[in-house]
Amino acid sequence: MDTGNTRDPQRYVLRDEPRPFREKHRSLVWSNPDASDEIYIRKALLKGYFTILFDAFVEYGLERLEQEWQVLLTENDPSYEGVIPRTTELLQHMRTGYEQALAQHQERTRDLPE
């Protein structure tokens, strides 16, 4: 993801300010509010709720969510079985929607100066 490109919509996702996702979804890691972003993201993925995953997408970007999801999948933890289809499908829909939105954005801005 090229955050220096002014045409990349995900440039709005990455920022150097406090993390609203962590504040909004503190209950994901209620026993350790100082947990790393990695832990918050993985807990969100294991919840499998669109609204939580969408907030994580806005905060961290889709690539980061997909990266952490791959880590979880390689753990082969049987307790994840119930959420795997749902989270996988949600991430696929997010990827499709993001790619469609990006293509439309690029089409609309292709003739604009950078």
Contacts in CASP RR format, 6 or more apart in sequence:
PFRMAT RR
TARGET T0000
AUTHOR 0000-0000-0000
METHOD contacts of the structure
MODEL  1
MDTGNTRDPQRYVLRDEPRPFREKHRSLVWSNPDASDEIYIRKALLKGYF
TILFDAFVEYGLERLEQEWQVLLTENDPSYEGVIPRTTELLQHMRTGYEQ
ALAQHQERTRDLPE
1 8 0 8 1.000
1 10 0 8 1.000
1 14 0 8 1.000
1 61 0 8 1.000
1 63 0 8 1.000
2 8 0 8 1.000
3 10 0 8 1.000
3 11 0 8 1.000
3 14 0 8 1.000
4 11 0 8 1.000
5 11 0 8 1.000
5 114 0 8 1.000
6 114 0 8 1.000
7 105 0 8 1.000
7 106 0 8 1.000
7 109 0 8 1.000
7 112 0 8 1.000
7 114 0 8 1.000
8 102 0 8 1.000
9 101 0 8 1.000
9 102 0 8 1.000
9 105 0 8 1.000
10 61 0 8 1.000
10 62 0 8 1.000
13 57 0 8 1.000
13 58 0 8 1.000
13 59 0 8 1.000
13 60 0 8 1.000
13 61 0 8 1.000
14 61 0 8 1.000
19 37 0 8 1.000
19 59 0 8 1.000
20 59 0 8 1.000
21 40 0 8 1.000
21 55 0 8 1.000
21 56 0 8 1.000
21 58 0 8 1.000
21 59 0 8 1.000
21 60 0 8 1.000
22 33 0 8 1.000
22 37 0 8 1.000
22 40 0 8 1.000
24 55 0 8 1.000
25 40 0 8 1.000
25 44 0 8 1.000
25 52 0 8 1.000
25 55 0 8 1.000
25 56 0 8 1.000
26 33 0 8 1.000
28 40 0 8 1.000
28 43 0 8 1.000
28 44 0 8 1.000
28 47 0 8 1.000
28 52 0 8 1.000
29 35 0 8 1.000
29 39 0 8 1.000
29 40 0 8 1.000
29 43 0 8 1.000
32 39 0 8 1.000
37 60 0 8 1.000
38 68 0 8 1.000
40 56 0 8 1.000
41 56 0 8 1.000
41 60 0 8 1.000
41 64 0 8 1.000
41 65 0 8 1.000
41 68 0 8 1.000
42 68 0 8 1.000
42 71 0 8 1.000
42 72 0 8 1.000
44 52 0 8 1.000
44 53 0 8 1.000
44 55 0 8 1.000
44 56 0 8 1.000
44 65 0 8 1.000
45 53 0 8 1.000
45 56 0 8 1.000
45 65 0 8 1.000
45 68 0 8 1.000
45 69 0 8 1.000
45 72 0 8 1.000
45 83 0 8 1.000
45 87 0 8 1.000
46 72 0 8 1.000
46 80 0 8 1.000
46 83 0 8 1.000
46 87 0 8 1.000
47 53 0 8 1.000
47 83 0 8 1.000
48 83 0 8 1.000
48 86 0 8 1.000
48 87 0 8 1.000
48 90 0 8 1.000
50 90 0 8 1.000
53 65 0 8 1.000
53 87 0 8 1.000
53 90 0 8 1.000
53 91 0 8 1.000
53 94 0 8 1.000
54 94 0 8 1.000
56 65 0 8 1.000
57 65 0 8 1.000
57 94 0 8 1.000
62 91 0 8 1.000
62 94 0 8 1.000
62 95 0 8 1.000
62 98 0 8 1.000
65 91 0 8 1.000
65 94 0 8 1.000
66 91 0 8 1.000
66 95 0 8 1.000
69 87 0 8 1.000
69 88 0 8 1.000
69 91 0 8 1.000
72 80 0 8 1.000
73 80 0 8 1.000
73 84 0 8 1.000
END
